[in-house]
Amino acid sequence: VWARRIVGDSRTMREEMRAARHGLSGRIRIAAIPTALAMVARLTTPFRDKHPGVTFSVLSRTSIEVLSLLGNFDVDAGITYLDNEPLGRVTSVPLYDERYQLITAIGNPYSDRDKVTWAEISQLPLCLLTPDMQNRRIIDQHLAEAGVQVRPTLESNSMIVLFSHIRTGKWSSIMPLNLAETFGFSEPIRAIPIVEPDASHTVGLVAAPGEPHTPLVQALLDEAMALADDFRAHR
């Protein structure tokens, strides 16, 4: 632990000296849960507009892997759930609340509804993320609270795989509203709010604890706070 902390402190000093001479530059490494990947561009794009000398590496990882990479200084920041499973000691910036939708094709059961319950969707042929993903554990939790269980007809750790199966019209899925909006589902695919309960979970940016952060990480935290304000303004 102390060795990693010394490495982190040394990196902070080097970045501060470089930033003082040349402005922000270097590479920011971000690990994000799959359901948050679609919104990463809303963080990285305005950041790069302000700091064109910065490049990015973005990895898709489970929430557990995000925290492990962060703790080992293998990434600079993570994007993960903040309010469901323990995070340990991190600096966090809440970004948005994830709400859940049934994604299904017109003509499938419940596709003509304005809302659907967790209990009802348990009867559908679902494609879902694999159980090592926290999003899947959240979905299973809310289904259990509704007194039902599901046996998905397809599981994958890839959102692209899920999207491609949904578009066949033969599978349905449960996805966050912001993710469905980002990928622009349109006819014949519908996104229907899931209620009883109308569940939400907070997703945010996390960084290693302690002050000062490296100039790159501090600038990313500042950008995350600006993005959070934008999300709140457009609720």
Secondary structure, 3 states (H helix, E strand, C coil): CHHHHHHHHHHHHHHHHHHHHHCCCEEEEEEECHHHHHHCHHHHHHHHHHCCCEEEEEEECCHHHHHHHHHCCCCCEEEEECCCCCCCCCEEEEEEEEEEEEEEECCCCCCCCCCEEHHHHCCCCEEEECCCCHHHHHHHHHHHHCCCCCCCCEEECCHHHHHHHHCCCCCEEEEEHHHHHHHCCCCCEEEEEEECCCCEEEEEEEECCCCCCCHHHHHHHHHHHHHHHHHHHCC
